[in-house]
Amino acid sequence: MIKQIKKESSSELSFLCFVYFSFLELSFIGWNILAGLSLGIGFLWLVPYYNAAHAEFYRTLAGDQFKSKD
């Protein structure tokens, strides 16, 4: 029973890491290049957007675990 749970958890984590690195991180490569070409001024807009995208990813990952019960 415990081995099965560990196996399922490991496969879920592997999939989520794949999603994170392949889609979320790679989608910001172009934005980072553009922000760098603007001599760093573009990072004023990119960093909050980047952080908001990561926060939404983790909120989606957590599901209903951290929703308020009011």
C-alpha positions as CSV (number, residue, x, y, z in Angstrom):
1,M,0.0,0.0,0.0
2,I,2.7,2.5,1.0
3,K,4.9,1.6,-2.0
4,Q,1.9,2.2,-4.3
5,I,1.3,5.6,-2.8
6,K,4.9,6.5,-3.1
7,K,4.9,5.4,-6.8
8,E,1.8,7.4,-7.6
9,S,3.2,10.5,-5.8
10,S,6.5,10.2,-7.6
11,S,4.8,9.9,-11.0
12,E,2.6,13.0,-10.3
13,L,5.6,15.0,-9.2
14,S,7.5,14.0,-12.3
15,F,4.7,15.1,-14.5
16,L,4.3,18.4,-12.6
17,C,8.0,19.1,-12.9
18,F,7.8,18.4,-16.6
19,V,4.9,20.8,-17.0
20,Y,6.7,23.5,-14.9
21,F,10.0,23.4,-16.7
22,S,8.8,22.8,-20.2
23,F,5.8,25.2,-20.4
24,L,6.1,27.8,-17.7
25,E,9.8,28.5,-17.7
26,L,10.3,28.1,-21.5
27,S,7.5,30.6,-22.1
28,F,9.5,33.3,-20.5
29,I,12.7,33.0,-22.5
30,G,11.5,35.5,-25.1
31,W,10.3,37.9,-22.5
32,N,13.7,37.8,-20.7
33,I,15.5,38.5,-24.0
34,L,13.3,41.4,-24.8
35,A,13.6,42.8,-21.2
36,G,17.4,42.5,-21.5
37,L,17.4,44.3,-24.9
38,S,15.6,47.2,-23.3
39,L,18.7,47.7,-21.0
40,G,16.8,46.2,-18.0
41,I,13.8,48.5,-18.1
42,G,11.5,45.7,-19.3
43,F,12.2,43.8,-16.1
44,L,10.1,46.3,-14.3
45,W,7.1,44.8,-16.0
46,L,8.4,41.3,-16.4
47,V,9.3,40.4,-12.8
48,P,5.8,41.0,-11.4
49,Y,4.2,39.1,-14.3
50,Y,6.7,36.3,-13.8
51,N,5.9,36.1,-10.1
52,A,2.1,36.2,-10.7
53,A,2.4,33.3,-13.2
54,H,4.3,31.2,-10.7
55,A,1.9,32.0,-7.9
56,E,-1.0,31.0,-10.1
57,F,0.8,27.8,-11.0
58,Y,1.3,26.9,-7.4
59,R,-2.2,27.8,-6.5
60,T,-3.5,25.5,-9.2
61,L,-1.1,22.8,-8.0
62,A,-2.4,23.1,-4.4
63,G,-6.1,22.9,-5.6
64,D,-8.6,23.5,-2.8
65,Q,-6.1,22.9,0.0
66,F,-5.6,26.6,0.9
67,K,-9.0,28.1,0.1
68,S,-10.8,29.9,2.9
69,K,-13.7,28.1,4.5
70,D,-15.8,31.3,5.0
